[in-house]
Amino acid sequence: MTLTKKSLVLLLVLIFLALPSVAFAEETLLPSLNISIGEAEGPQEVASTLTLVLLLTILSLVPSILILATAFTRIVIVLSLLRNAMGLQQIPPNQVIIGLALFLTIFVMAPVFVEVNNTAIQPYINEEIGFQEATQNALKPIREYMRNQTRKSDLDLFMQMHGVASVPTVEDVPDYVLMPAYLISELKTAFQMGFVLFIPFLVIDMVVASILMSMGMMMLPPVMISLPFKILLFVMVDGWNIITRSLVLSFR
């Protein structure tokens, strides 16, 4: 077979493979997106463009908002400390821990998300309220959640550093004061729960180390012997059930 015949056969094969795609494209109308830059025809068009840019900016900050303004921080820290307490290096993997923390966050924050959807997103989509009012309605349940989880001492700390001794009501606390106060409160709570998690596993390590020392097996690493007993203890007490229940109830 000459080179010309090979090229002809290859062309026929490509056409045959492309026929289903062409037929599908003819039957299905795919949406198109056009982005252009031009002169605005009026102030209303400028306002719409700025609103679109603001929405795209908010979408780019969604991961940070998810980490900093929800239950994700506390949950992922406690799960990471649990893995370290058991002496497991990469089990469960980071992807599993982050995924579990994400779904637990959705479970904990579900009432807040439902309220945001009912009071801000749906009315804005139905053109019942404006963008500014929708933003304020969306922030109210999130701020209320953060206030309930923030310690008064942490909030007073940032209020003093802000230069304000007190405010008439808690609702008057600025967002840039409430957010860091909420974060350090979450970190403190997560480390307190992590400390409690370390205690039973630390006891197992000490018992195993004492037994090995009494048997004169000083060259054998205690961690190698205690790890199976830690896993056995965790499974026997249904550890995942206890940890999940404790994490969820800590937000109530």
Accessible surface in RSA format (square Angstrom, percent):
REM  Atomic radii and reference values for relative SASA: ProtOr
REM  Chains: A
REM  Algorithm: Lee & Richards
REM  Probe-radius: 1.40
REM  Slices: 20
REM RES _ NUM      All-atoms   Total-Side   Main-Chain    Non-polar    All polar
REM                ABS   REL    ABS   REL    ABS   REL    ABS   REL    ABS   REL
RES MET A   1   156.23  80.9  82.37  54.5  73.86 175.9  81.42  69.2  74.81  99.1
RES THR A   2    83.50  59.4  75.42  76.5   8.08  19.3  79.17 106.3   4.33   6.5
RES LEU A   3   142.94  79.6 134.48  96.2   8.46  21.3 135.56  95.2   7.38  19.9
RES THR A   4   106.21  75.5 101.23 102.6   4.98  11.9  70.20  94.3  36.01  54.4
RES LYS A   5   118.80  58.0 117.71  72.2   1.10   2.6  64.07  57.7  54.73  58.3
RES LYS A   6   117.48  57.3 111.59  68.5   5.89  14.0  56.91  51.2  60.57  64.5
RES SER A   7    61.07  51.6  52.41  69.9   8.66  19.9  36.04  76.7  25.03  35.1
RES LEU A   8   100.70  56.1  96.90  69.3   3.80   9.6 100.27  70.4   0.43   1.2
RES VAL A   9    72.80  47.9  72.77  65.9   0.03   0.1  72.80  63.3   0.00   0.0
RES LEU A  10   109.18  60.8 106.75  76.4   2.43   6.1 108.91  76.5   0.26   0.7
RES LEU A  11    96.75  53.9  95.25  68.1   1.50   3.8  96.47  67.8   0.28   0.8
RES LEU A  12   102.03  56.8  97.33  69.6   4.69  11.8  97.63  68.6   4.39  11.8
RES VAL A  13    70.97  46.7  68.63  62.1   2.34   5.6  70.86  61.6   0.10   0.3
RES LEU A  14    97.88  54.5  94.27  67.4   3.61   9.1  94.62  66.5   3.25   8.8
RES ILE A  15    86.08  49.0  83.39  62.1   2.70   6.5  85.81  61.8   0.27   0.7
RES PHE A  16   143.56  71.8 140.95  87.3   2.62   6.8 142.03  86.1   1.54   4.4
RES LEU A  17   112.96  62.9  99.02  70.8  13.93  35.0 100.53  70.6  12.43  33.5
RES ALA A  18    46.91  43.1  42.08  64.9   4.83  11.0  46.83  65.9   0.08   0.2
RES LEU A  19   101.50  56.5  98.83  70.7   2.68   6.7  99.20  69.7   2.31   6.2
RES PRO A  20    87.93  64.1  76.44  69.7  11.48  41.7  83.82  69.2   4.11  25.5
RES SER A  21    73.63  62.2  64.85  86.6   8.78  20.2  37.23  79.3  36.41  51.0
RES VAL A  22    76.56  50.4  73.93  66.9   2.64   6.4  76.56  66.5   0.00   0.0
RES ALA A  23    46.38  42.6  44.28  68.3   2.10   4.8  45.73  64.4   0.65   1.7
RES PHE A  24   118.80  59.4 116.12  71.9   2.68   7.0 118.40  71.8   0.40   1.2
RES ALA A  25    55.01  50.6  43.15  66.6  11.86  27.0  43.62  61.4  11.39  30.2
RES GLU A  26   134.27  77.1 103.04  78.0  31.23  74.4  44.88  86.8  89.39  73.0
RES GLU A  27   146.48  84.1 109.85  83.1  36.62  87.2  45.05  87.1 101.43  82.8
RES THR A  28    50.58  36.0  45.51  46.1   5.07  12.1  35.96  48.3  14.62  22.1
RES LEU A  29   167.11  93.1 142.71 102.1  24.40  61.3 144.57 101.5  22.54  60.7
RES LEU A  30   123.59  68.8  96.71  69.2  26.88  67.6  97.01  68.1  26.58  71.5
RES PRO A  31   130.86  95.4  97.86  89.2  33.00 120.0 109.58  90.5  21.28 132.2
RES SER A  32   100.65  85.1  64.43  86.0  36.23  83.5  44.48  94.7  56.17  78.7
RES LEU A  33   152.32  84.8 122.75  87.8  29.57  74.3 123.53  86.8  28.79  77.5
RES ASN A  34   134.95  93.1 105.30 101.8  29.65  71.4  33.81  81.4 101.13  97.8
RES ILE A  35   151.11  86.0 114.70  85.4  36.42  87.8 117.64  84.7  33.47  90.8
RES SER A  36   106.62  90.1  74.79  99.8  31.83  73.3  44.96  95.7  61.66  86.4
RES ILE A  37   177.15 100.8 141.35 105.3  35.79  86.3 144.83 104.3  32.31  87.7
RES GLY A  38    69.75  86.0   0.00   N/A  69.75  86.0  38.46 105.5  31.29  70.1
RES GLU A  39   166.46  95.6 134.74 101.9  31.72  75.5  57.28 110.8 109.18  89.1
RES ALA A  40    43.77  40.2  21.79  33.6  21.98  50.0  23.42  33.0  20.35  53.9
RES GLU A  41   168.30  96.6 126.78  95.9  41.51  98.8  50.24  97.2 118.06  96.4
RES GLY A  42    25.44  31.4   0.00   N/A  25.44  31.4  24.46  67.1   0.98   2.2
RES PRO A  43   120.76  88.0 111.38 101.5   9.38  34.1 116.91  96.5   3.85  23.9
RES GLN A  44   140.05  78.3 136.44  99.7   3.61   8.6  62.79 133.6  77.27  58.6
RES GLU A  45    80.77  46.4  74.66  56.5   6.11  14.5  34.36  66.5  46.41  37.9
RES VAL A  46    68.35  45.0  66.39  60.1   1.96   4.7  68.35  59.4   0.00   0.0
RES ALA A  47    48.34  44.4  43.76  67.5   4.58  10.4  47.78  67.3   0.56   1.5
RES SER A  48    61.48  52.0  50.34  67.2  11.14  25.7  37.18  79.2  24.30  34.0
RES THR A  49    72.18  51.3  68.58  69.5   3.60   8.6  53.26  71.5  18.93  28.6
RES LEU A  50   114.75  63.9 110.46  79.0   4.29  10.8 110.78  77.8   3.97  10.7
RES THR A  51    38.09  27.1  35.15  35.6   2.93   7.0  15.67  21.1  22.41  33.9
RES LEU A  52   102.96  57.3 101.32  72.5   1.64   4.1 102.59  72.1   0.36   1.0
RES VAL A  53    81.34  53.5  81.05  73.4   0.29   0.7  81.17  70.5   0.17   0.5
RES LEU A  54    82.65  46.0  80.18  57.4   2.47   6.2  82.53  58.0   0.12   0.3
RES LEU A  55    66.09  36.8  65.63  47.0   0.45   1.1  65.63  46.1   0.45   1.2
RES LEU A  56   103.80  57.8  97.07  69.4   6.73  16.9  97.50  68.5   6.30  17.0
RES THR A  57    64.50  45.9  59.67  60.5   4.84  11.5  46.31  62.2  18.19  27.5
RES ILE A  58    66.83  38.0  66.63  49.6   0.20   0.5  66.83  48.1   0.00   0.0
RES LEU A  59   115.13  64.1 104.31  74.6  10.81  27.2 104.59  73.5  10.54  28.4
RES SER A  60    80.66  68.2  49.19  65.7  31.47  72.5  53.06 113.0  27.59  38.7
RES LEU A  61    89.91  50.1  89.91  64.3   0.00   0.0  89.91  63.1   0.00   0.0
RES VAL A  62    69.35  45.6  69.07  62.5   0.28   0.7  69.24  60.2   0.11   0.3
RES PRO A  63    79.83  58.2  76.69  69.9   3.15  11.4  79.82  65.9   0.01   0.1
RES SER A  64    53.56  45.3  50.19  67.0   3.37   7.8  18.88  40.2  34.69  48.6
RES ILE A  65    76.79  43.7  74.65  55.6   2.14   5.1  76.76  55.3   0.03   0.1
RES LEU A  66    49.61  27.6  47.00  33.6   2.61   6.6  49.31  34.6   0.30   0.8
RES ILE A  67    77.67  44.2  77.67  57.9   0.00   0.0  77.67  55.9   0.00   0.0
RES LEU A  68    69.51  38.7  69.51  49.7   0.00   0.0  69.51  48.8   0.00   0.0
RES ALA A  69     3.21   3.0   3.06   4.7   0.15   0.3   3.06   4.3   0.15   0.4
RES THR A  70     8.59   6.1   8.59   8.7   0.00   0.0   8.59  11.5   0.00   0.0
RES ALA A  71     0.00   0.0   0.00   0.0   0.00   0.0   0.00   0.0   0.00   0.0
RES PHE A  72    18.11   9.1  18.11  11.2   0.00   0.0  18.11  11.0   0.00   0.0
RES THR A  73    14.11  10.0  13.44  13.6   0.67   1.6  13.91  18.7   0.20   0.3
RES ARG A  74     4.75   2.0   4.75   2.4   0.00   0.0   0.00   0.0   4.75   2.9
RES ILE A  75     0.38   0.2   0.38   0.3   0.00   0.0   0.38   0.3   0.00   0.0
RES VAL A  76    29.27  19.3  29.24  26.5   0.04   0.1  29.24  25.4   0.04   0.1
RES ILE A  77    34.80  19.8  32.75  24.4   2.05   4.9  34.79  25.1   0.01   0.0
RES VAL A  78     0.91   0.6   0.91   0.8   0.00   0.0   0.91   0.8   0.00   0.0
RES LEU A  79     5.88   3.3   3.44   2.5   2.44   6.1   3.46   2.4   2.42   6.5
RES SER A  80    35.78  30.2  35.55  47.4   0.23   0.5  21.70  46.2  14.08  19.7
RES LEU A  81    31.06  17.3  31.06  22.2   0.00   0.0  31.06  21.8   0.00   0.0
RES LEU A  82     2.98   1.7   2.98   2.1   0.00   0.0   2.98   2.1   0.00   0.0
RES ARG A  83    30.01  12.6  27.96  14.3   2.05   4.9   2.68   3.7  27.33  16.6
RES ASN A  84    88.02  60.7  71.13  68.7  16.88  40.6  18.31  44.1  69.71  67.4
RES ALA A  85     5.48   5.0   0.00   0.0   5.48  12.5   0.35   0.5   5.12  13.6
RES MET A  86    10.58   5.5  10.53   7.0   0.05   0.1   5.01   4.3   5.57   7.4
RES GLY A  87    22.48  27.7   0.00   N/A  22.48  27.7  14.46  39.7   8.03  18.0
RES LEU A  88    25.75  14.3  22.18  15.9   3.57   9.0  23.86  16.8   1.89   5.1
RES GLN A  89   145.14  81.2 131.73  96.3  13.42  31.9  54.54 116.1  90.61  68.7
RES GLN A  90   117.10  65.5 111.33  81.4   5.77  13.7  52.92 112.6  64.18  48.7
RES ILE A  91   116.59  66.3 116.59  86.9   0.00   0.0 116.59  84.0   0.00   0.0
RES PRO A  92    26.71  19.5  25.67  23.4   1.04   3.8  26.71  22.1   0.00   0.0
RES PRO A  93    59.67  43.5  59.34  54.1   0.34   1.2  59.67  49.3   0.00   0.0
RES ASN A  94    73.53  50.7  71.55  69.1   1.98   4.8  18.06  43.5  55.47  53.6
RES GLN A  95   141.35  79.0 128.82  94.1  12.53  29.8  65.71 139.9  75.64  57.4
RES VAL A  96    80.32  52.9  73.05  66.1   7.28  17.5  79.34  68.9   0.98   2.7
RES ILE A  97     8.90   5.1   8.43   6.3   0.48   1.1   8.90   6.4   0.00   0.0
RES ILE A  98    90.21  51.3  90.21  67.2   0.00   0.0  90.21  65.0   0.00   0.0
RES GLY A  99    23.20  28.6   0.00   N/A  23.20  28.6  22.82  62.6   0.38   0.9
RES LEU A 100    62.64  34.9  56.55  40.5   6.09  15.3  59.98  42.1   2.66   7.1
RES ALA A 101     0.00   0.0   0.00   0.0   0.00   0.0   0.00   0.0   0.00   0.0
RES LEU A 102    59.66  33.2  59.66  42.7   0.00   0.0  59.66  41.9   0.00   0.0
RES PHE A 103   142.31  71.2 136.71  84.7   5.59  14.6 136.99  83.1   5.32  15.2
RES LEU A 104    17.35   9.7  17.30  12.4   0.05   0.1  17.35  12.2   0.00   0.0
RES THR A 105     0.22   0.2   0.22   0.2   0.00   0.0   0.22   0.3   0.00   0.0
RES ILE A 106    81.50  46.4  81.49  60.7   0.01   0.0  81.49  58.7   0.01   0.0
RES PHE A 107   122.45  61.3 110.81  68.6  11.64  30.3 115.77  70.2   6.68  19.1
RES VAL A 108    18.48  12.2   4.75   4.3  13.73  33.1   6.28   5.5  12.20  33.1
RES MET A 109     1.11   0.6   1.11   0.7   0.00   0.0   0.94   0.8   0.17   0.2
RES ALA A 110    38.71  35.6  36.88  56.9   1.83   4.2  38.71  54.5   0.00   0.0
RES PRO A 111    92.67  67.5  79.96  72.9  12.71  46.2  87.65  72.4   5.02  31.2
RES VAL A 112    19.09  12.6  18.30  16.6   0.79   1.9  19.09  16.6   0.00   0.0
RES PHE A 113    78.31  39.2  73.56  45.6   4.75  12.4  74.52  45.2   3.79  10.8
RES VAL A 114    84.01  55.3  81.88  74.1   2.13   5.1  83.98  73.0   0.02   0.1
RES GLU A 115    77.38  44.4  74.01  56.0   3.37   8.0  21.93  42.4  55.45  45.3
RES VAL A 116    17.37  11.4  17.37  15.7   0.00   0.0  17.37  15.1   0.00   0.0
RES ASN A 117    49.63  34.2  49.63  48.0   0.00   0.0  12.71  30.6  36.92  35.7
RES ASN A 118    87.17  60.1  69.85  67.5  17.32  41.7  22.37  53.8  64.79  62.6
RES THR A 119    56.37  40.1  49.28  50.0   7.09  16.9  53.01  71.2   3.36   5.1
RES ALA A 120     2.52   2.3   2.42   3.7   0.10   0.2   2.52   3.6   0.00   0.0
RES ILE A 121    81.92  46.6  77.87  58.0   4.05   9.8  81.89  59.0   0.03   0.1
RES GLN A 122    73.86  41.3  73.86  54.0   0.00   0.0  24.27  51.7  49.59  37.6
RES PRO A 123    19.13  13.9  18.43  16.8   0.70   2.6  18.95  15.6   0.18   1.1
RES TYR A 124    78.46  36.6  73.03  41.6   5.43  14.1  50.81  38.2  27.65  34.1
RES ILE A 125   111.42  63.4  88.85  66.2  22.57  54.4  94.66  68.2  16.77  45.5
RES ASN A 126    88.54  61.1  62.98  60.9  25.56  61.6  18.27  44.0  70.27  67.9
RES GLU A 127   156.86  90.1 125.92  95.3  30.93  73.7  43.19  83.5 113.67  92.8
RES GLU A 128   123.29  70.8  87.69  66.3  35.59  84.7  38.09  73.7  85.20  69.6
RES ILE A 129    34.89  19.9  21.11  15.7  13.78  33.2  28.97  20.9   5.92  16.1
RES GLY A 130    43.05  53.1   0.00   N/A  43.05  53.1  35.26  96.8   7.78  17.4
RES PHE A 131    53.27  26.7  46.44  28.8   6.83  17.8  46.44  28.2   6.83  19.6
RES GLN A 132   133.82  74.8 128.67  94.0   5.15  12.3  45.04  95.9  88.78  67.3
RES GLU A 133    84.51  48.5  81.49  61.7   3.02   7.2  26.05  50.4  58.46  47.7
RES ALA A 134     9.83   9.0   8.83  13.6   1.00   2.3   9.12  12.8   0.71   1.9
RES THR A 135    53.73  38.2  48.49  49.2   5.23  12.5  49.35  66.3   4.38   6.6
RES GLN A 136    95.44  53.4  92.13  67.3   3.31   7.9  29.59  63.0  65.85  49.9
RES ASN A 137    27.67  19.1  25.97  25.1   1.70   4.1   3.50   8.4  24.17  23.4
RES ALA A 138    22.35  20.5  22.35  34.5   0.00   0.0  22.35  31.5   0.00   0.0
RES LEU A 139    72.87  40.6  72.87  52.1   0.00   0.0  72.87  51.2   0.00   0.0
RES LYS A 140   133.50  65.1 127.39  78.2   6.11  14.6  81.51  73.4  51.99  55.4
RES PRO A 141     5.84   4.3   2.55   2.3   3.29  12.0   3.93   3.2   1.91  11.9
RES ILE A 142    36.62  20.8  36.62  27.3   0.00   0.0  36.62  26.4   0.00   0.0
RES ARG A 143    29.58  12.4  29.58  15.1   0.00   0.0  16.22  22.2  13.36   8.1
RES GLU A 144    85.35  49.0  85.35  64.6   0.00   0.0  16.76  32.4  68.59  56.0
RES TYR A 145    19.64   9.2  15.69   8.9   3.95  10.3  19.23  14.5   0.41   0.5
RES MET A 146     7.22   3.7   7.22   4.8   0.00   0.0   7.22   6.1   0.00   0.0
RES ARG A 147    48.17  20.2  33.63  17.1  14.54  34.6   7.90  10.8  40.26  24.4
RES ASN A 148   110.23  76.0  75.50  73.0  34.73  83.6  23.77  57.2  86.46  83.6
RES GLN A 149    28.51  15.9  16.04  11.7  12.46  29.7   5.04  10.7  23.46  17.8
RES THR A 150    19.28  13.7   1.30   1.3  17.98  42.9   2.11   2.8  17.17  26.0
RES ARG A 151    66.24  27.8  59.81  30.5   6.42  15.3  35.93  49.1  30.31  18.4
RES LYS A 152   155.32  75.8 144.83  88.9  10.49  25.0 116.80 105.1  38.51  41.0
RES SER A 153    73.83  62.4  58.61  78.2  15.22  35.1  53.40 113.7  20.43  28.6
RES ASP A 154    18.77  13.1  18.46  18.4   0.31   0.7   0.31   0.7  18.46  18.4
RES LEU A 155    26.09  14.5  26.09  18.7   0.00   0.0  26.09  18.3   0.00   0.0
RES ASP A 156    48.97  34.3  48.23  48.0   0.74   1.7  16.64  39.2  32.33  32.2
RES LEU A 157    81.38  45.3  77.74  55.6   3.64   9.1  80.20  56.3   1.17   3.2
RES PHE A 158    40.36  20.2  38.16  23.6   2.21   5.7  38.16  23.1   2.21   6.3
RES MET A 159     8.01   4.2   8.01   5.3   0.00   0.0   8.01   6.8   0.00   0.0
RES GLN A 160   126.42  70.7 106.40  77.8  20.02  47.7  33.58  71.5  92.84  70.4
RES MET A 161   123.61  64.0  85.09  56.3  38.52  91.7  56.37  47.9  67.24  89.1
RES HIS A 162    74.61  40.8  47.20  32.8  27.40  70.1  30.90  31.8  43.70  50.9
RES GLY A 163    65.51  80.8   0.00   N/A  65.51  80.8  33.09  90.8  32.42  72.6
RES VAL A 164    50.85  33.5  47.46  43.0   3.39   8.2  50.65  44.0   0.20   0.5
RES ALA A 165    99.91  91.9  65.13 100.5  34.78  79.1  70.20  98.9  29.71  78.7
RES SER A 166    88.39  74.7  68.61  91.6  19.78  45.6  39.66  84.5  48.73  68.3
RES VAL A 167    42.96  28.3  24.03  21.8  18.93  45.6  26.70  23.2  16.26  44.1
RES PRO A 168   124.53  90.8  84.52  77.0  40.02 145.5  97.56  80.5  26.98 167.7
RES THR A 169    70.46  50.1  63.45  64.3   7.01  16.7  64.86  87.1   5.60   8.5
RES VAL A 170    73.55  48.4  71.44  64.7   2.11   5.1  71.86  62.4   1.69   4.6
RES GLU A 171   106.28  61.0  91.29  69.1  14.99  35.7  49.42  95.6  56.86  46.4
RES ASP A 172    75.73  53.0  54.60  54.3  21.13  50.0  20.70  48.7  55.03  54.9
RES VAL A 173     3.91   2.6   1.74   1.6   2.16   5.2   1.74   1.5   2.16   5.9
RES PRO A 174    36.77  26.8  26.09  23.8  10.67  38.8  36.77  30.4   0.00   0.0
RES ASP A 175    67.93  47.6  62.32  62.0   5.61  13.3  33.65  79.2  34.28  34.2
RES TYR A 176   146.46  68.4 127.09  72.3  19.37  50.4 112.94  84.9  33.52  41.3
RES VAL A 177     4.31   2.8   3.69   3.3   0.62   1.5   4.31   3.7   0.00   0.0
RES LEU A 178     0.18   0.1   0.18   0.1   0.00   0.0   0.18   0.1   0.00   0.0
RES MET A 179    56.00  29.0  56.00  37.1   0.00   0.0  56.00  47.6   0.00   0.0
RES PRO A 180    37.42  27.3  36.10  32.9   1.32   4.8  37.42  30.9   0.00   0.0
RES ALA A 181     0.00   0.0   0.00   0.0   0.00   0.0   0.00   0.0   0.00   0.0
RES TYR A 182     0.03   0.0   0.03   0.0   0.00   0.0   0.03   0.0   0.00   0.0
RES LEU A 183    36.99  20.6  36.99  26.5   0.00   0.0  36.99  26.0   0.00   0.0
RES ILE A 184    57.24  32.6  53.15  39.6   4.09   9.9  53.29  38.4   3.95  10.7
RES SER A 185     0.13   0.1   0.02   0.0   0.11   0.3   0.08   0.2   0.05   0.1
RES GLU A 186     0.28   0.2   0.28   0.2   0.00   0.0   0.00   0.0   0.28   0.2
RES LEU A 187    71.02  39.6  70.84  50.7   0.18   0.4  71.02  49.9   0.00   0.0
RES LYS A 188   102.84  50.2  94.70  58.1   8.14  19.4  57.40  51.7  45.44  48.4
RES THR A 189    23.11  16.4  23.11  23.4   0.00   0.0  17.36  23.3   5.75   8.7
RES ALA A 190     0.00   0.0   0.00   0.0   0.00   0.0   0.00   0.0   0.00   0.0
RES PHE A 191   118.79  59.4 113.52  70.3   5.26  13.7 113.83  69.0   4.96  14.2
RES GLN A 192    90.32  50.5  83.46  61.0   6.86  16.3  42.46  90.4  47.86  36.3
RES MET A 193    39.69  20.6  34.51  22.8   5.19  12.3  37.64  32.0   2.05   2.7
RES GLY A 194     0.49   0.6   0.00   N/A   0.49   0.6   0.49   1.3   0.00   0.0
RES PHE A 195   137.69  68.9 131.91  81.7   5.77  15.0 136.20  82.6   1.48   4.2
RES VAL A 196    95.05  62.5  92.88  84.1   2.17   5.2  92.88  80.7   2.17   5.9
RES LEU A 197    26.04  14.5  25.04  17.9   1.00   2.5  26.04  18.3   0.00   0.0
RES PHE A 198    76.39  38.2  76.35  47.3   0.03   0.1  76.35  46.3   0.03   0.1
RES ILE A 199    80.75  45.9  80.43  59.9   0.32   0.8  80.64  58.1   0.10   0.3
RES PRO A 200    57.94  42.2  51.01  46.5   6.93  25.2  56.85  46.9   1.09   6.7
RES PHE A 201     8.85   4.4   8.85   5.5   0.00   0.0   8.85   5.4   0.00   0.0
RES LEU A 202   100.51  56.0  98.28  70.3   2.22   5.6  99.94  70.2   0.57   1.5
RES VAL A 203    78.08  51.4  78.06  70.7   0.02   0.1  78.08  67.8   0.00   0.0
RES ILE A 204    28.45  16.2  26.57  19.8   1.88   4.5  28.45  20.5   0.00   0.0
RES ASP A 205    35.92  25.2  34.69  34.5   1.23   2.9  16.52  38.9  19.39  19.3
RES MET A 206   118.60  61.4 113.30  75.0   5.30  12.6 101.45  86.3  17.16  22.7
RES VAL A 207    76.64  50.4  73.61  66.6   3.03   7.3  76.56  66.5   0.08   0.2
RES VAL A 208    13.74   9.0  13.27  12.0   0.47   1.1  13.74  11.9   0.00   0.0
RES ALA A 209    32.08  29.5  31.66  48.9   0.43   1.0  31.96  45.0   0.12   0.3
RES SER A 210    70.92  59.9  60.43  80.6  10.49  24.2  37.36  79.6  33.56  47.0
RES ILE A 211    89.88  51.1  87.82  65.4   2.06   5.0  89.88  64.7   0.00   0.0
RES LEU A 212    12.90   7.2  12.90   9.2   0.00   0.0  12.90   9.1   0.00   0.0
RES MET A 213   120.10  62.2 104.75  69.3  15.35  36.6  88.10  74.9  32.00  42.4
RES SER A 214    96.15  81.3  51.62  68.9  44.53 102.6  54.05 115.1  42.10  59.0
RES MET A 215   123.62  64.0  90.63  60.0  32.99  78.6  85.50  72.7  38.12  50.5
RES GLY A 216    51.59  63.6   0.00   N/A  51.59  63.6  26.21  71.9  25.37  56.8
RES MET A 217    77.45  40.1  69.66  46.1   7.78  18.5  69.85  59.4   7.59  10.1
RES MET A 218   134.69  69.8 104.88  69.4  29.82  71.0  80.01  68.0  54.68  72.4
RES MET A 219   181.67  94.1 158.29 104.8  23.38  55.7 130.24 110.7  51.43  68.1
RES LEU A 220    50.68  28.2  45.16  32.3   5.52  13.9  47.64  33.5   3.04   8.2
RES PRO A 221    65.09  47.4  59.30  54.1   5.79  21.0  65.06  53.7   0.03   0.2
RES PRO A 222    50.62  36.9  50.62  46.1   0.00   0.0  50.62  41.8   0.00   0.0
RES VAL A 223    84.01  55.3  84.01  76.1   0.00   0.0  84.01  73.0   0.00   0.0
RES MET A 224   120.95  62.6 103.50  68.5  17.45  41.5  86.59  73.6  34.36  45.5
RES ILE A 225    59.24  33.7  57.16  42.6   2.09   5.0  58.70  42.3   0.54   1.5
RES SER A 226     0.00   0.0   0.00   0.0   0.00   0.0   0.00   0.0   0.00   0.0
RES LEU A 227    48.22  26.9  48.10  34.4   0.12   0.3  48.22  33.9   0.00   0.0
RES PRO A 228    77.25  56.3  69.09  63.0   8.16  29.7  72.91  60.2   4.34  27.0
RES PHE A 229   109.07  54.6 106.01  65.7   3.06   8.0 106.61  64.6   2.47   7.1
RES LYS A 230     6.43   3.1   6.43   3.9   0.00   0.0   0.00   0.0   6.43   6.9
RES ILE A 231    70.49  40.1  70.49  52.5   0.00   0.0  70.49  50.8   0.00   0.0
RES LEU A 232    97.98  54.6  94.45  67.6   3.52   8.9  97.80  68.7   0.17   0.5
RES LEU A 233    61.78  34.4  59.29  42.4   2.49   6.3  61.38  43.1   0.40   1.1
RES PHE A 234    14.87   7.4  13.59   8.4   1.28   3.3  14.59   8.8   0.28   0.8
RES VAL A 235   102.42  67.4  86.95  78.7  15.48  37.3  91.58  79.6  10.84  29.4
RES MET A 236   143.42  74.3 106.04  70.2  37.39  89.0  98.71  83.9  44.72  59.2
RES VAL A 237    71.45  47.0  56.37  51.0  15.08  36.3  64.93  56.4   6.52  17.7
RES ASP A 238    77.93  54.6  75.50  75.2   2.43   5.7  27.97  65.8  49.96  49.8
RES GLY A 239     3.56   4.4   0.00   N/A   3.56   4.4   2.58   7.1   0.98   2.2
RES TRP A 240   109.73  44.0 108.44  52.5   1.30   3.0  86.93  46.4  22.80  37.0
RES ASN A 241    87.98  60.7  77.52  74.9  10.46  25.2  17.28  41.6  70.69  68.3
RES ILE A 242    87.40  49.7  85.83  63.9   1.57   3.8  87.22  62.8   0.18   0.5
RES ILE A 243    12.72   7.2  12.49   9.3   0.24   0.6  12.62   9.1   0.11   0.3
RES THR A 244    43.45  30.9  43.30  43.9   0.15   0.4  33.08  44.4  10.38  15.7
RES ARG A 245   155.03  65.1 147.94  75.4   7.09  16.9  44.87  61.3 110.16  66.8
RES SER A 246    49.26  41.6  39.61  52.9   9.65  22.2  24.46  52.1  24.80  34.7
RES LEU A 247     0.45   0.3   0.45   0.3   0.00   0.0   0.45   0.3   0.00   0.0
RES VAL A 248    14.52   9.6  14.49  13.1   0.03   0.1  14.52  12.6   0.00   0.0
RES LEU A 249    85.87  47.8  74.44  53.3  11.43  28.7  74.72  52.5  11.15  30.0
RES SER A 250    40.01  33.8  12.40  16.5  27.61  63.6  24.79  52.8  15.22  21.3
RES PHE A 251    14.92   7.5   1.93   1.2  12.99  33.8   1.93   1.2  12.99  37.2
RES ARG A 252   190.37  79.9 125.94  64.2  64.43 153.4  82.42 112.6 107.95  65.4
END  Absolute sums over single chains surface
CHAIN  1 A    17431.4      15118.5       2313.0      12692.1       4739.3
END  Absolute sums over all chains
TOTAL         17431.4      15118.5       2313.0      12692.1       4739.3
